[in-house]
Amino acid sequence: MLKKLFGNKEQSVSILAPVQGKVLALEKVPDPVFSEKMMGEGMAVQPTDGTVVSPVEGEVVQLFPTKHAVGLKTKTGAEVLIHIGLETVSMDGEGFEAFVKQGDKVKAGDRLITFDINLVDEKAKSTVTPIIITNSDEFEVKLTDEKEATAGETELLTVNNK
């Protein structure tokens, strides 16, 4: 009850596409950790370029040392994981450049990471980029029916407080 009275005023957040490309249902991601939603609810994008932008206004809560993934937290408390490609951790940061660090505040559309899409295509399992709400059990997550995504513009998910 107190949380409802004094907690977050923001009740909903739109998660925009962090990369340009074709939108995929999470079930179509060729990795069971994502397709079986073990990490949470979300969507994926088959990127057409190597720029990752922030899909939300929030804070960088985690930047993996290999720069293949970044975690953000919104004002509503939703935690967003952007995982660039599949099995890209084994690339050990090769081909990735980060423009943010843990603790940075970001706005939707701010550049987070760039990556060499051809190198990821060559060295990793896939370039498919899942966008996961890692604490989706705490929220109501609505998925888009969009087929193509423009980075920083196309809404992929709406995350509402329960």
C-alpha positions as CSV (number, residue, x, y, z in Angstrom):
1,M,0.0,0.0,0.0
2,L,2.8,2.5,0.9
3,K,4.5,1.7,-2.4
4,K,1.4,2.6,-4.2
5,L,1.1,5.9,-2.3
6,F,4.8,6.9,-2.2
7,G,6.4,4.7,-4.9
8,N,7.2,5.4,-8.5
9,K,4.9,7.9,-10.1
10,E,5.8,6.6,-13.6
11,Q,3.5,3.6,-14.4
12,S,4.5,2.7,-17.9
13,V,7.6,2.9,-20.2
14,S,8.0,2.3,-23.9
15,I,11.0,0.3,-25.0
16,L,12.2,1.5,-28.4
17,A,14.3,-0.6,-30.8
18,P,18.0,-0.3,-29.9
19,V,19.1,-1.4,-33.3
20,Q,17.9,-1.0,-36.9
21,G,16.5,-4.2,-38.6
22,K,13.9,-6.9,-38.8
23,V,11.8,-7.5,-35.6
24,L,11.5,-11.1,-34.4
25,A,9.5,-12.8,-31.7
26,L,11.7,-14.0,-28.9
27,E,10.5,-17.6,-29.7
28,K,12.3,-17.3,-33.0
29,V,15.7,-16.6,-31.5
30,P,18.0,-19.6,-32.1
31,D,19.1,-19.9,-28.5
32,P,16.9,-21.5,-25.8
33,V,18.0,-19.1,-23.0
34,F,16.2,-16.4,-25.0
35,S,13.5,-18.3,-26.9
36,E,12.3,-20.1,-23.8
37,K,12.2,-16.7,-22.0
38,M,14.6,-18.0,-19.2
39,M,15.9,-14.4,-18.9
40,G,12.5,-12.7,-19.2
41,E,10.0,-11.4,-21.8
42,G,11.1,-9.4,-24.8
43,M,11.6,-9.1,-28.5
44,A,14.6,-9.5,-30.8
45,V,15.9,-7.6,-33.8
46,Q,18.0,-9.0,-36.7
47,P,20.2,-5.9,-37.1
48,T,21.1,-4.3,-40.4
49,D,23.9,-2.1,-39.0
50,G,26.2,-2.0,-36.0
51,T,24.9,0.9,-33.9
52,V,23.1,0.2,-30.6
53,V,21.2,3.1,-29.0
54,S,19.4,3.4,-25.7
55,P,15.8,2.2,-26.0
56,V,14.8,4.1,-22.9
57,E,15.6,6.9,-20.6
58,G,17.4,5.4,-17.6
59,E,20.7,4.4,-16.1
60,V,23.4,2.0,-17.3
61,V,23.5,-0.6,-14.5
62,Q,25.7,-3.1,-16.3
63,L,28.2,-3.0,-19.2
64,F,29.7,-6.4,-19.8
65,P,33.5,-6.3,-20.0
66,T,33.3,-7.8,-23.5
67,K,30.9,-5.0,-24.5
68,H,28.5,-7.5,-26.1
69,A,25.6,-6.6,-23.7
70,V,24.4,-3.7,-21.7
71,G,21.8,-3.5,-18.9
72,L,19.7,-0.4,-18.3
73,K,17.2,0.5,-15.6
74,T,14.2,2.8,-16.2
75,K,12.5,5.1,-13.7
76,T,9.7,2.6,-13.4
77,G,12.3,-0.1,-12.3
78,A,12.1,-2.1,-15.5
79,E,15.5,-3.7,-16.2
80,V,16.3,-3.9,-19.9
81,L,19.1,-6.2,-21.3
82,I,20.3,-5.6,-24.8
83,H,22.4,-8.7,-25.9
84,I,24.2,-8.1,-29.2
85,G,24.2,-11.3,-31.2
86,L,24.3,-14.8,-29.9
87,E,27.5,-16.4,-28.3
88,T,29.3,-13.1,-28.8
89,V,30.8,-13.3,-25.3
90,S,33.4,-15.6,-26.8
91,M,34.6,-12.7,-29.1
92,D,36.1,-11.2,-25.9
93,G,35.2,-7.6,-27.0
94,E,36.7,-7.8,-30.5
95,G,34.7,-5.6,-32.8
96,F,32.8,-3.9,-30.0
97,E,33.2,-0.3,-28.8
98,A,31.2,1.1,-25.8
99,F,30.3,4.8,-25.5
100,V,28.9,4.5,-21.9
101,K,29.9,3.1,-18.6
102,Q,28.1,1.8,-15.5
103,G,26.3,4.6,-13.7
104,D,25.8,6.8,-16.8
105,K,22.4,8.3,-17.3
106,V,21.0,7.9,-20.9
107,K,18.1,9.1,-22.9
108,A,16.3,7.2,-25.6
109,G,18.4,7.4,-28.8
110,D,21.8,7.9,-27.1
111,R,24.5,5.8,-28.6
112,L,25.6,2.9,-26.3
113,I,27.7,0.6,-28.3
114,T,28.9,0.0,-31.9
115,F,29.9,-3.3,-33.3
116,D,31.3,-4.7,-36.5
117,I,28.3,-6.5,-37.8
118,N,30.3,-8.5,-40.4
119,L,32.8,-9.7,-37.7
120,V,29.9,-10.7,-35.4
121,D,28.3,-12.5,-38.4
122,E,31.6,-14.3,-39.1
123,K,32.7,-15.2,-35.5
124,A,29.4,-15.6,-33.5
125,K,26.4,-17.9,-33.8
126,S,24.1,-15.0,-35.0
127,T,23.8,-11.3,-35.1
128,V,20.2,-11.5,-33.7
129,T,19.9,-9.1,-30.8
130,P,17.5,-9.9,-28.0
131,I,16.0,-7.1,-26.0
132,I,14.8,-8.6,-22.6
133,I,13.0,-7.2,-19.6
134,T,15.0,-9.2,-17.1
135,N,12.5,-8.5,-14.3
136,S,9.4,-9.0,-16.5
137,D,7.7,-11.1,-13.8
138,E,7.2,-7.8,-11.9
139,F,5.5,-6.0,-14.9
140,E,2.9,-6.4,-17.5
141,V,4.8,-6.5,-20.9
142,K,3.0,-5.8,-24.2
143,L,4.7,-6.7,-27.4
144,T,4.6,-4.9,-30.7
145,D,3.4,-6.3,-34.0
146,E,6.0,-4.2,-35.9
147,K,8.0,-6.0,-38.6
148,E,10.8,-3.5,-39.1
149,A,12.6,-1.4,-36.5
150,T,14.2,2.0,-36.7
151,A,16.7,2.4,-33.9
152,G,15.6,4.9,-31.3
153,E,12.2,5.3,-32.9
154,T,10.2,2.1,-33.3
155,E,8.4,0.9,-30.1
156,L,9.0,-2.8,-29.4
157,L,7.5,-3.2,-26.0
158,T,5.4,-1.4,-23.5
159,V,6.1,-2.2,-19.9
160,N,3.5,-1.3,-17.3
161,N,3.6,-1.6,-13.5
162,K,1.2,-4.3,-12.3
